[in-house]
Amino acid sequence: MLFRLLDFLLIAIVVLYVIKMIARFILPMLFQSVISKAQQQQNHRQNYQDIPKPDAKVTVDYIPGGQKNKVPDTEGEFIDYEEIK
């Protein structure tokens, strides 16, 4: 029984040590890729903001005359309704 417990603890310590060694090499690479993507997005946003925007004035050259937005007589009448409780 004691041998199994010591065996389990030894294997657990070795596995954790191996995971720690792998994490020392892989995590900095992952963080570097995340940081570089964030920098690229920030540079893209800054470049987009540097583009001069056109003036926001609106001019209307033509106003169509004539028919207004009326409901034609063929569509029927609007009848008010009452809610029955």
Chimera marker file (.cmm) of the C-alpha trace (Angstrom):
<marker_set name="trace">
<marker id="1" x="0.000" y="0.000" z="0.000" r="1" g="1" b="0" radius="0.5"/>
<marker id="2" x="2.785" y="2.408" z="0.903" r="1" g="1" b="0" radius="0.5"/>
<marker id="3" x="4.652" y="1.459" z="-2.247" r="1" g="1" b="0" radius="0.5"/>
<marker id="4" x="1.650" y="2.404" z="-4.432" r="1" g="1" b="0" radius="0.5"/>
<marker id="5" x="1.313" y="5.777" z="-2.706" r="1" g="1" b="0" radius="0.5"/>
<marker id="6" x="5.013" y="6.565" z="-3.161" r="1" g="1" b="0" radius="0.5"/>
<marker id="7" x="4.847" y="5.379" z="-6.766" r="1" g="1" b="0" radius="0.5"/>
<marker id="8" x="1.833" y="7.646" z="-7.429" r="1" g="1" b="0" radius="0.5"/>
<marker id="9" x="3.521" y="10.651" z="-5.801" r="1" g="1" b="0" radius="0.5"/>
<marker id="10" x="6.719" y="10.087" z="-7.782" r="1" g="1" b="0" radius="0.5"/>
<marker id="11" x="4.826" y="9.846" z="-11.075" r="1" g="1" b="0" radius="0.5"/>
<marker id="12" x="2.728" y="12.930" z="-10.225" r="1" g="1" b="0" radius="0.5"/>
<marker id="13" x="5.853" y="14.962" z="-9.400" r="1" g="1" b="0" radius="0.5"/>
<marker id="14" x="7.580" y="13.890" z="-12.626" r="1" g="1" b="0" radius="0.5"/>
<marker id="15" x="4.498" y="14.693" z="-14.739" r="1" g="1" b="0" radius="0.5"/>
<marker id="16" x="4.109" y="18.114" z="-13.128" r="1" g="1" b="0" radius="0.5"/>
<marker id="17" x="7.797" y="18.850" z="-13.642" r="1" g="1" b="0" radius="0.5"/>
<marker id="18" x="7.554" y="17.880" z="-17.322" r="1" g="1" b="0" radius="0.5"/>
<marker id="19" x="4.470" y="20.065" z="-17.761" r="1" g="1" b="0" radius="0.5"/>
<marker id="20" x="6.296" y="22.957" z="-16.103" r="1" g="1" b="0" radius="0.5"/>
<marker id="21" x="9.282" y="22.559" z="-18.441" r="1" g="1" b="0" radius="0.5"/>
<marker id="22" x="7.043" y="22.429" z="-21.518" r="1" g="1" b="0" radius="0.5"/>
<marker id="23" x="5.087" y="25.470" z="-20.326" r="1" g="1" b="0" radius="0.5"/>
<marker id="24" x="8.319" y="27.476" z="-20.016" r="1" g="1" b="0" radius="0.5"/>
<marker id="25" x="8.893" y="27.086" z="-23.743" r="1" g="1" b="0" radius="0.5"/>
<marker id="26" x="5.370" y="27.122" z="-25.141" r="1" g="1" b="0" radius="0.5"/>
<marker id="27" x="3.667" y="29.877" z="-23.117" r="1" g="1" b="0" radius="0.5"/>
<marker id="28" x="6.074" y="32.658" z="-24.164" r="1" g="1" b="0" radius="0.5"/>
<marker id="29" x="5.493" y="31.712" z="-27.814" r="1" g="1" b="0" radius="0.5"/>
<marker id="30" x="1.731" y="31.835" z="-27.328" r="1" g="1" b="0" radius="0.5"/>
<marker id="31" x="1.879" y="35.180" z="-25.557" r="1" g="1" b="0" radius="0.5"/>
<marker id="32" x="4.166" y="36.578" z="-28.243" r="1" g="1" b="0" radius="0.5"/>
<marker id="33" x="1.705" y="35.593" z="-30.983" r="1" g="1" b="0" radius="0.5"/>
<marker id="34" x="-1.206" y="37.130" z="-29.066" r="1" g="1" b="0" radius="0.5"/>
<marker id="35" x="0.754" y="40.344" z="-28.495" r="1" g="1" b="0" radius="0.5"/>
<marker id="36" x="1.776" y="40.591" z="-32.154" r="1" g="1" b="0" radius="0.5"/>
<marker id="37" x="-1.842" y="40.122" z="-33.302" r="1" g="1" b="0" radius="0.5"/>
<marker id="38" x="-2.999" y="42.839" z="-30.906" r="1" g="1" b="0" radius="0.5"/>
<marker id="39" x="-0.290" y="45.188" z="-32.191" r="1" g="1" b="0" radius="0.5"/>
<marker id="40" x="-1.295" y="44.529" z="-35.801" r="1" g="1" b="0" radius="0.5"/>
<marker id="41" x="-4.935" y="45.269" z="-34.999" r="1" g="1" b="0" radius="0.5"/>
<marker id="42" x="-3.959" y="48.470" z="-33.214" r="1" g="1" b="0" radius="0.5"/>
<marker id="43" x="-1.809" y="49.581" z="-36.146" r="1" g="1" b="0" radius="0.5"/>
<marker id="44" x="-4.672" y="48.814" z="-38.522" r="1" g="1" b="0" radius="0.5"/>
<marker id="45" x="-7.054" y="50.907" z="-36.398" r="1" g="1" b="0" radius="0.5"/>
<marker id="46" x="-4.590" y="53.806" z="-36.293" r="1" g="1" b="0" radius="0.5"/>
<marker id="47" x="-4.103" y="53.664" z="-40.062" r="1" g="1" b="0" radius="0.5"/>
<marker id="48" x="-7.861" y="53.638" z="-40.559" r="1" g="1" b="0" radius="0.5"/>
<marker id="49" x="-8.281" y="56.651" z="-38.272" r="1" g="1" b="0" radius="0.5"/>
<marker id="50" x="-5.571" y="58.599" z="-40.115" r="1" g="1" b="0" radius="0.5"/>
<marker id="51" x="-7.570" y="58.548" z="-43.365" r="1" g="1" b="0" radius="0.5"/>
<marker id="52" x="-9.185" y="61.958" z="-43.808" r="1" g="1" b="0" radius="0.5"/>
<marker id="53" x="-12.950" y="61.741" z="-43.781" r="1" g="1" b="0" radius="0.5"/>
<marker id="54" x="-15.074" y="63.752" z="-46.197" r="1" g="1" b="0" radius="0.5"/>
<marker id="55" x="-17.068" y="66.709" z="-44.973" r="1" g="1" b="0" radius="0.5"/>
<marker id="56" x="-20.385" y="65.700" z="-43.441" r="1" g="1" b="0" radius="0.5"/>
<marker id="57" x="-22.525" y="68.239" z="-45.297" r="1" g="1" b="0" radius="0.5"/>
<marker id="58" x="-25.550" y="67.011" z="-47.201" r="1" g="1" b="0" radius="0.5"/>
<marker id="59" x="-26.896" y="68.878" z="-50.194" r="1" g="1" b="0" radius="0.5"/>
<marker id="60" x="-30.145" y="68.140" z="-52.012" r="1" g="1" b="0" radius="0.5"/>
<marker id="61" x="-30.203" y="69.199" z="-55.661" r="1" g="1" b="0" radius="0.5"/>
<marker id="62" x="-33.618" y="67.859" z="-56.636" r="1" g="1" b="0" radius="0.5"/>
<marker id="63" x="-36.850" y="67.621" z="-54.694" r="1" g="1" b="0" radius="0.5"/>
<marker id="64" x="-39.473" y="65.625" z="-56.552" r="1" g="1" b="0" radius="0.5"/>
<marker id="65" x="-42.830" y="67.308" z="-56.577" r="1" g="1" b="0" radius="0.5"/>
<marker id="66" x="-46.258" y="65.882" z="-56.805" r="1" g="1" b="0" radius="0.5"/>
<marker id="67" x="-47.590" y="62.834" z="-55.044" r="1" g="1" b="0" radius="0.5"/>
<marker id="68" x="-47.311" y="62.593" z="-51.305" r="1" g="1" b="0" radius="0.5"/>
<marker id="69" x="-47.191" y="59.348" z="-49.354" r="1" g="1" b="0" radius="0.5"/>
<marker id="70" x="-50.949" y="58.827" z="-49.204" r="1" g="1" b="0" radius="0.5"/>
<marker id="71" x="-52.800" y="55.578" z="-48.929" r="1" g="1" b="0" radius="0.5"/>
<marker id="72" x="-54.843" y="55.110" z="-52.114" r="1" g="1" b="0" radius="0.5"/>
<marker id="73" x="-58.621" y="54.923" z="-51.841" r="1" g="1" b="0" radius="0.5"/>
<marker id="74" x="-58.583" y="51.327" z="-53.064" r="1" g="1" b="0" radius="0.5"/>
<marker id="75" x="-56.799" y="50.187" z="-49.918" r="1" g="1" b="0" radius="0.5"/>
<marker id="76" x="-59.881" y="50.660" z="-47.715" r="1" g="1" b="0" radius="0.5"/>
<marker id="77" x="-60.422" y="52.515" z="-44.465" r="1" g="1" b="0" radius="0.5"/>
<marker id="78" x="-58.693" y="52.387" z="-41.145" r="1" g="1" b="0" radius="0.5"/>
<marker id="79" x="-61.103" y="51.367" z="-38.402" r="1" g="1" b="0" radius="0.5"/>
<marker id="80" x="-60.269" y="51.893" z="-34.760" r="1" g="1" b="0" radius="0.5"/>
<marker id="81" x="-60.722" y="48.831" z="-32.621" r="1" g="1" b="0" radius="0.5"/>
<marker id="82" x="-61.485" y="48.335" z="-28.986" r="1" g="1" b="0" radius="0.5"/>
<marker id="83" x="-60.007" y="45.574" z="-26.919" r="1" g="1" b="0" radius="0.5"/>
<marker id="84" x="-62.689" y="43.375" z="-25.390" r="1" g="1" b="0" radius="0.5"/>
<marker id="85" x="-61.867" y="41.941" z="-21.995" r="1" g="1" b="0" radius="0.5"/>
<link id1="1" id2="2" r="1" g="1" b="0" radius="0.2"/>
<link id1="2" id2="3" r="1" g="1" b="0" radius="0.2"/>
<link id1="3" id2="4" r="1" g="1" b="0" radius="0.2"/>
<link id1="4" id2="5" r="1" g="1" b="0" radius="0.2"/>
<link id1="5" id2="6" r="1" g="1" b="0" radius="0.2"/>
<link id1="6" id2="7" r="1" g="1" b="0" radius="0.2"/>
<link id1="7" id2="8" r="1" g="1" b="0" radius="0.2"/>
<link id1="8" id2="9" r="1" g="1" b="0" radius="0.2"/>
<link id1="9" id2="10" r="1" g="1" b="0" radius="0.2"/>
<link id1="10" id2="11" r="1" g="1" b="0" radius="0.2"/>
<link id1="11" id2="12" r="1" g="1" b="0" radius="0.2"/>
<link id1="12" id2="13" r="1" g="1" b="0" radius="0.2"/>
<link id1="13" id2="14" r="1" g="1" b="0" radius="0.2"/>
<link id1="14" id2="15" r="1" g="1" b="0" radius="0.2"/>
<link id1="15" id2="16" r="1" g="1" b="0" radius="0.2"/>
<link id1="16" id2="17" r="1" g="1" b="0" radius="0.2"/>
<link id1="17" id2="18" r="1" g="1" b="0" radius="0.2"/>
<link id1="18" id2="19" r="1" g="1" b="0" radius="0.2"/>
<link id1="19" id2="20" r="1" g="1" b="0" radius="0.2"/>
<link id1="20" id2="21" r="1" g="1" b="0" radius="0.2"/>
<link id1="21" id2="22" r="1" g="1" b="0" radius="0.2"/>
<link id1="22" id2="23" r="1" g="1" b="0" radius="0.2"/>
<link id1="23" id2="24" r="1" g="1" b="0" radius="0.2"/>
<link id1="24" id2="25" r="1" g="1" b="0" radius="0.2"/>
<link id1="25" id2="26" r="1" g="1" b="0" radius="0.2"/>
<link id1="26" id2="27" r="1" g="1" b="0" radius="0.2"/>
<link id1="27" id2="28" r="1" g="1" b="0" radius="0.2"/>
<link id1="28" id2="29" r="1" g="1" b="0" radius="0.2"/>
<link id1="29" id2="30" r="1" g="1" b="0" radius="0.2"/>
<link id1="30" id2="31" r="1" g="1" b="0" radius="0.2"/>
<link id1="31" id2="32" r="1" g="1" b="0" radius="0.2"/>
<link id1="32" id2="33" r="1" g="1" b="0" radius="0.2"/>
<link id1="33" id2="34" r="1" g="1" b="0" radius="0.2"/>
<link id1="34" id2="35" r="1" g="1" b="0" radius="0.2"/>
<link id1="35" id2="36" r="1" g="1" b="0" radius="0.2"/>
<link id1="36" id2="37" r="1" g="1" b="0" radius="0.2"/>
<link id1="37" id2="38" r="1" g="1" b="0" radius="0.2"/>
<link id1="38" id2="39" r="1" g="1" b="0" radius="0.2"/>
<link id1="39" id2="40" r="1" g="1" b="0" radius="0.2"/>
<link id1="40" id2="41" r="1" g="1" b="0" radius="0.2"/>
<link id1="41" id2="42" r="1" g="1" b="0" radius="0.2"/>
<link id1="42" id2="43" r="1" g="1" b="0" radius="0.2"/>
<link id1="43" id2="44" r="1" g="1" b="0" radius="0.2"/>
<link id1="44" id2="45" r="1" g="1" b="0" radius="0.2"/>
<link id1="45" id2="46" r="1" g="1" b="0" radius="0.2"/>
<link id1="46" id2="47" r="1" g="1" b="0" radius="0.2"/>
<link id1="47" id2="48" r="1" g="1" b="0" radius="0.2"/>
<link id1="48" id2="49" r="1" g="1" b="0" radius="0.2"/>
<link id1="49" id2="50" r="1" g="1" b="0" radius="0.2"/>
<link id1="50" id2="51" r="1" g="1" b="0" radius="0.2"/>
<link id1="51" id2="52" r="1" g="1" b="0" radius="0.2"/>
<link id1="52" id2="53" r="1" g="1" b="0" radius="0.2"/>
<link id1="53" id2="54" r="1" g="1" b="0" radius="0.2"/>
<link id1="54" id2="55" r="1" g="1" b="0" radius="0.2"/>
<link id1="55" id2="56" r="1" g="1" b="0" radius="0.2"/>
<link id1="56" id2="57" r="1" g="1" b="0" radius="0.2"/>
<link id1="57" id2="58" r="1" g="1" b="0" radius="0.2"/>
<link id1="58" id2="59" r="1" g="1" b="0" radius="0.2"/>
<link id1="59" id2="60" r="1" g="1" b="0" radius="0.2"/>
<link id1="60" id2="61" r="1" g="1" b="0" radius="0.2"/>
<link id1="61" id2="62" r="1" g="1" b="0" radius="0.2"/>
<link id1="62" id2="63" r="1" g="1" b="0" radius="0.2"/>
<link id1="63" id2="64" r="1" g="1" b="0" radius="0.2"/>
<link id1="64" id2="65" r="1" g="1" b="0" radius="0.2"/>
<link id1="65" id2="66" r="1" g="1" b="0" radius="0.2"/>
<link id1="66" id2="67" r="1" g="1" b="0" radius="0.2"/>
<link id1="67" id2="68" r="1" g="1" b="0" radius="0.2"/>
<link id1="68" id2="69" r="1" g="1" b="0" radius="0.2"/>
<link id1="69" id2="70" r="1" g="1" b="0" radius="0.2"/>
<link id1="70" id2="71" r="1" g="1" b="0" radius="0.2"/>
<link id1="71" id2="72" r="1" g="1" b="0" radius="0.2"/>
<link id1="72" id2="73" r="1" g="1" b="0" radius="0.2"/>
<link id1="73" id2="74" r="1" g="1" b="0" radius="0.2"/>
<link id1="74" id2="75" r="1" g="1" b="0" radius="0.2"/>
<link id1="75" id2="76" r="1" g="1" b="0" radius="0.2"/>
<link id1="76" id2="77" r="1" g="1" b="0" radius="0.2"/>
<link id1="77" id2="78" r="1" g="1" b="0" radius="0.2"/>
<link id1="78" id2="79" r="1" g="1" b="0" radius="0.2"/>
<link id1="79" id2="80" r="1" g="1" b="0" radius="0.2"/>
<link id1="80" id2="81" r="1" g="1" b="0" radius="0.2"/>
<link id1="81" id2="82" r="1" g="1" b="0" radius="0.2"/>
<link id1="82" id2="83" r="1" g="1" b="0" radius="0.2"/>
<link id1="83" id2="84" r="1" g="1" b="0" radius="0.2"/>
<link id1="84" id2="85" r="1" g="1" b="0" radius="0.2"/>
</marker_set>
